[in-house]
């Protein structure tokens, strides 16, 4: 029995690794010229530097993501403060602070003024219980939060985790993230990000590991159809012609939801999406206490300081879909200059920059769209789904993608053990 994994994003890579490690022959197909999906690095000629196509912040509570990196032996490629430290800067009043949750699960840290969000009181944090036990239809904006806590912590956290504005975002999905991180104490909130690049930590070592295990990997090999017969996939059609497929073979479909819907007519999938913008500036800067900053009240939301690059993420970015790139670059550069204390530079002084738009970066993390997420099982006996858009219980994150790949692999392995 061979397993055909369609899609080489993190969900497909995680599934492929788990299956190959279990001794099953694996063939991996990727439509694009490179693996990694929304989690990869490349050399950008416009600014003359290697950049990530997006910024991703891992937390120590992201168990599946860290286990994936340990499997590859690349956990040491992550950078970060090594402690639960989150620096913030408020564009409104210029305030700077460090959110520093204590390592214990008991939230004693909220009683320390120097550790909690400025302008909040210890009692304000009791309202987070509504986030940990929300109703399915509750929106983040509906949570009864103190204004300072909402503006300076929950709103930026929600936009980053859900890629959805609080007025539309599911409180249940945000609560699932908080339950596994902040809800477990600061020990589960230690931030980290790839020191060199996403590909160096997540993608290239995975491809090398698959090659070492004898897996076949086909890049630029788009799957065009999955003909079915007797309730099962009977063949795999690709742009290069039919793939080798034998009775008893299994399929893991780890592609974006709109592609899954095309390949499996009738499959209900999320159909509303949000953009993510990333702006990369070629400039050297002081990384500060953690290597990144959360920005309150600016267009920039998270500023990452890497080697020779300052990289900015703007989530829930459909609101900026019609904004000219130059205008975005100028506005974001003003935020960067303020947060990194570079001095306000006029537009002609912008360093070399690159804007990267991920137009359908994630599904809209609303209650309605969350209900459209399918589980791994399908109507075809030999096909399972994977992807951060499937019903993982989490929003569309690295953690959710890897978990979905692991879950798909577990289902295939259970099938293999019965046959």
C-alpha positions in Angstrom: 0.0 0.0 0.0 1.3 3.4 -1.0 0.1 6.7 0.4 -0.3 9.6 -2.0 -0.1 13.0 -0.2 -1.4 15.8 -2.3 -0.1 19.2 -1.2 3.3 20.0 0.4 2.3 22.7 2.9 2.9 22.0 6.5 -0.1 19.7 6.8 1.1 17.6 3.9 4.7 17.5 5.1 3.6 16.5 8.6 1.4 13.7 7.3 4.2 12.5 4.9 6.8 12.4 7.7 4.5 10.5 10.1 3.6 8.0 7.4 7.2 7.6 6.2 8.4 7.2 9.8 5.9 4.4 10.2 7.5 2.6 7.2 4.8 3.3 4.6 5.9 4.2 1.0 4.9 7.9 0.4 4.5 9.9 -2.8 4.1 13.7 -2.3 2.7 16.0 -5.0 3.0 19.8 -4.9 1.4 22.0 -7.4 3.9 24.9 -6.9 7.6 25.0 -7.6 8.5 24.9 -3.9 7.2 23.1 -0.8 6.0 24.9 2.3 2.8 26.6 1.2 2.4 29.8 3.3 5.4 28.8 5.4 8.5 29.1 3.3 11.5 31.4 2.5 12.9 32.7 -0.7 15.4 35.2 -2.1 13.7 38.4 -3.1 15.5 40.3 -5.9 13.8 43.6 -5.2 15.4 44.1 -1.8 18.3 41.7 -2.3 17.7 39.6 0.7 16.2 36.3 1.7 12.8 36.7 3.3 9.9 34.6 4.6 6.6 34.8 2.8 5.0 35.4 6.2 5.9 35.8 9.8 4.9 33.1 12.3 5.4 33.2 16.0 5.4 29.9 17.8 4.6 29.5 21.5 5.9 26.7 23.7 2.4 25.5 24.2 2.2 24.6 20.4 2.9 21.0 21.1 2.5 19.6 17.6 4.7 22.2 16.0 7.5 21.7 18.5 7.2 17.9 18.2 7.5 18.3 14.4 10.7 20.4 14.7 12.1 17.9 17.2 11.4 15.1 14.7 13.5 17.0 12.2 16.2 18.0 14.7 15.6 21.7 14.0 14.1 23.0 17.2 17.4 24.7 17.9 17.0 26.8 14.8 14.4 28.9 16.6 15.3 32.2 18.1 13.5 34.0 20.9 13.8 35.4 24.4 13.7 32.0 26.1 11.1 33.3 28.6 7.4 34.4 28.4 8.2 38.0 27.3 6.0 40.0 24.9 7.1 43.6 24.2 4.4 46.1 23.1 4.4 49.6 21.9 1.3 51.9 21.7 1.3 54.3 18.8 -1.3 56.4 20.6 0.6 57.5 23.6 4.1 56.1 23.0 3.9 53.7 25.9 6.2 50.7 26.0 5.7 47.6 28.2 6.5 44.0 28.6 3.7 41.5 29.1 5.4 38.9 31.3 3.1 36.0 32.4 4.5 33.9 35.3 5.5 30.4 34.5 3.0 28.9 36.9 -0.5 27.9 35.8 -1.8 30.1 38.7 -1.9 33.6 37.3 -0.2 35.4 40.2 1.5 37.7 37.6 -1.7 39.7 37.2 -1.1 41.2 40.6 2.2 42.6 39.6 1.8 46.0 37.8 5.1 45.6 36.0 3.9 42.3 34.4 0.4 42.9 33.3 -1.0 45.2 30.6 -0.8 48.9 31.6 -4.1 50.4 32.5 -5.6 47.1 33.7 -6.4 45.9 37.2 -6.1 42.3 38.5 -9.9 41.9 38.5 -10.1 42.7 34.8 -8.5 39.3 34.0 -11.4 37.4 35.6 -13.4 38.2 32.4 -11.1 35.9 30.4 -13.2 33.0 31.8 -15.7 34.0 29.2 -13.1 33.4 26.6 -12.3 30.0 27.9 -16.0 28.9 28.0 -17.7 30.8 25.2 -20.8 29.9 23.3 -20.4 28.7 19.8 -21.9 31.9 18.3 -20.0 34.4 20.6 -17.8 36.9 18.8 -14.6 38.2 20.3 -16.1 41.7 20.2 -19.0 40.5 22.4 -16.7 39.5 25.3 -17.3 41.7 28.4 -13.7 42.9 28.7 -12.2 46.0 30.3 -11.3 48.5 27.6 -7.6 48.5 28.2 -7.4 44.7 28.3 -9.4 44.5 25.1 -7.5 47.1 23.2 -4.0 46.3 24.4 -4.1 42.5 24.6 -7.2 40.6 23.4 -7.7 42.5 20.2 -4.2 42.2 18.9 -4.1 38.5 20.0 -7.4 37.8 18.3 -6.4 39.4 15.0 -3.0 37.6 15.0 -4.4 34.2 16.0 -7.6 34.3 13.9 -6.6 36.5 11.0 -10.1 38.0 11.6 -11.3 41.2 13.2 -13.0 40.9 16.6 -16.3 42.0 15.2 -16.4 38.8 13.1 -14.0 36.5 14.9 -15.1 33.4 16.8 -14.5 33.6 20.5 -14.5 29.8 20.7 -11.5 29.6 18.3 -9.6 32.3 20.1 -10.4 30.5 23.4 -9.0 27.3 22.1 -5.7 29.1 21.5 -5.7 30.8 24.8 -6.6 27.5 26.7 -3.4 25.8 25.3 -1.1 28.8 25.9 -1.9 31.6 28.3 -4.4 29.3 30.1 -1.6 26.9 30.9 0.6 29.6 32.4 3.7 31.4 31.1 5.6 28.1 30.7 3.3 27.5 27.6 3.8 31.1 26.4 7.5 31.2 25.6 7.7 32.8 22.1 10.0 31.6 19.3 10.5 32.2 15.6 12.9 30.8 12.9 16.3 32.4 13.3 17.3 31.9 9.6 14.0 31.3 7.8 10.8 29.2 7.7 12.2 26.9 5.0 15.4 26.3 7.0 13.4 25.2 10.1 10.2 23.6 8.7 10.5 22.7 5.0 14.0 21.9 3.7 14.8 19.5 6.6 11.4 17.8 6.0 12.1 17.2 2.4 15.6 15.9 3.2 14.1 13.5 5.8 11.5 12.3 3.3 14.2 11.7 0.7 16.2 9.7 3.3 13.2 7.5 3.9 12.7 6.8 0.2 9.6 9.0 -0.3 8.9 10.3 -3.8 8.5 14.1 -4.0 7.1 15.8 -7.1 7.2 19.6 -7.2 5.3 21.6 -9.9 3.0 18.5 -10.2 -0.5 19.7 -9.9 -3.2 17.1 -9.3 -6.1 17.8 -11.7 -8.6 15.1 -10.9 -9.3 12.2 -8.5 -11.6 9.8 -10.5 -13.6 7.6 -8.1 -15.1 4.2 -8.5 -17.0 2.1 -6.0 -16.8 4.7 -3.3 -13.0 5.1 -3.4 -10.4 7.0 -5.4 -9.4 4.9 -8.3 -6.8 7.1 -10.0 -4.8 10.3 -9.6 -4.6 12.6 -12.7 -1.9 15.2 -12.8 -0.7 17.8 -15.3 2.0 15.3 -16.3 -0.5 12.5 -16.8 -1.8 9.7 -14.6 0.1 8.9 -11.5 1.0 5.3 -10.6 -1.9 4.2 -8.5 -2.8 0.7 -7.3 -5.8 -0.8 -5.6 -5.5 -0.4 -1.8 -3.5 2.8 -2.1 -4.5 5.7 0.2 -4.8 9.4 -0.4 -4.2 12.4 1.9 -5.6 15.5 0.4 -3.8 18.5 2.0 -4.6 21.3 -0.4 -6.3 24.7 0.2 -10.1 24.4 0.7 -11.1 25.9 -2.7 -8.9 23.2 -4.4 -10.3 20.5 -2.3 -13.8 21.6 -3.3 -12.9 21.4 -6.9 -11.4 17.9 -6.6 -14.2 16.6 -4.4 -17.5 18.1 -5.8 -20.1 18.4 -3.0 -17.5 18.8 -0.2 -18.5 21.6 2.1 -15.5 23.8 2.9 -14.9 27.4 4.2 -15.7 29.9 1.4 -14.8 33.2 2.9 -11.2 34.2 3.4 -8.9 36.9 4.9 -5.7 38.4 3.5 -2.4 38.8 5.3 0.1 41.5 4.3 3.8 41.3 5.1 6.1 44.2 4.5 9.8 43.5 4.5 12.4 46.4 4.9 16.1 45.8 4.3 17.5 47.5 7.3 19.5 46.6 10.4 17.9 47.3 13.7 18.2 46.5 17.4 16.1 43.4 18.1 15.1 44.5 21.5 14.3 42.2 24.4 12.5 39.5 22.3 13.3 40.1 18.6 9.8 41.3 17.9 7.2 43.9 19.0 3.5 44.0 19.1 2.1 47.4 17.9 -1.1 48.9 19.3 -2.9 51.5 17.4 -0.8 51.4 14.2 -1.2 49.8 10.8 1.7 47.5 11.6 0.7 44.8 14.1 3.8 42.8 14.7 7.3 43.9 13.9 10.0 41.2 13.7 13.7 42.2 13.7 15.9 39.7 11.9 19.4 39.7 10.5 19.4 42.7 8.1 15.6 42.7 7.7 12.7 44.2 9.6 9.5 42.3 8.7 6.0 43.5 9.5 2.8 41.5 9.6 -0.7 42.9 9.1 -3.5 40.4 9.6 -7.2 40.6 8.7 -6.0 42.7 5.8 -9.0 42.6 3.5 -9.6 46.2 4.7 -6.4 47.2 2.9 -7.1 45.3 -0.3 -7.4 48.6 -2.4 -4.7 50.6 -0.6 -1.7 51.3 -3.0 1.5 49.5 -2.0 3.4 52.7 -1.7 0.9 54.2 0.7 1.0 51.0 2.8 4.8 51.1 2.8 4.9 54.7 4.0 2.4 54.2 6.7 4.0 51.0 8.0 7.5 52.5 7.9 6.2 55.3 10.2 5.1 52.6 12.6 8.4 50.8 12.3 10.4 54.0 12.8 8.4 54.8 16.0 8.6 51.3 17.5 12.3 50.9 16.8 13.1 54.5 17.8 14.7 55.1 14.4 13.3 58.6 14.0 10.5 59.5 11.6 11.8 59.3 8.1 10.1 61.0 5.2 8.9 58.7 2.4 11.9 59.3 0.1 14.0 57.8 2.9 12.3 54.4 2.9 14.8 51.6 2.8 14.4 48.9 0.1 11.0 47.2 0.8 8.8 44.4 -0.5 5.1 44.0 0.0 3.8 40.4 0.0 0.1 39.8 -0.2 -1.4 36.4 0.8 -4.9 37.1 -0.6 -6.6 34.0 0.7 -4.2 33.4 3.6 -6.7 31.7 5.9 -10.5 31.1 6.1 -12.4 33.9 7.9 -12.5 32.6 11.5 -16.1 33.4 12.1 -18.6 31.1 13.8 -20.4 30.5 10.4 -17.2 29.6 8.6 -16.0 27.4 11.5 -19.1 25.3 11.0 -18.1 24.7 7.3 -14.9 23.0 8.3 -15.0 19.3 7.5 -13.3 16.6 9.5 -10.6 14.3 8.1 -13.0 11.6 6.9 -14.7 11.9 3.4 -17.2 9.9 1.4 -14.4 8.1 -0.3 -13.1 5.2 1.7 -9.4 5.7 0.8 -9.2 9.5 1.1 -8.7 11.7 4.1 -8.4 15.5 4.4 -5.7 17.6 6.1 -5.1 21.3 6.3 -5.4 24.1 8.8 -8.9 24.8 7.4 -10.2 21.4 8.5 -11.9 20.9 11.8 -8.9 20.9 14.1 -10.6 23.0 16.9 -8.0 25.7 16.3 -7.9 28.6 13.9 -5.7 28.4 10.8 -2.3 28.3 12.3 1.0 26.3 12.0 -0.1 24.3 15.0 -3.5 23.5 13.4 -1.9 22.5 10.1 0.6 20.1 11.7 -2.1 18.6 13.9 -4.3 18.0 10.9 -1.5 16.3 9.1 -0.8 14.1 12.1 -4.5 13.2 12.4 -4.7 12.3 8.7 -1.6 10.0 9.1 -3.1 8.3 12.1 -6.3 7.5 10.2 -4.3 6.0 7.4 -2.1 4.0 9.8 -5.2 2.6 11.5 -6.6 1.6 8.1 -3.2 -0.1 7.3 -3.2 -2.0 10.6 -6.7 -3.5 9.7 -5.6 -4.6 6.2 
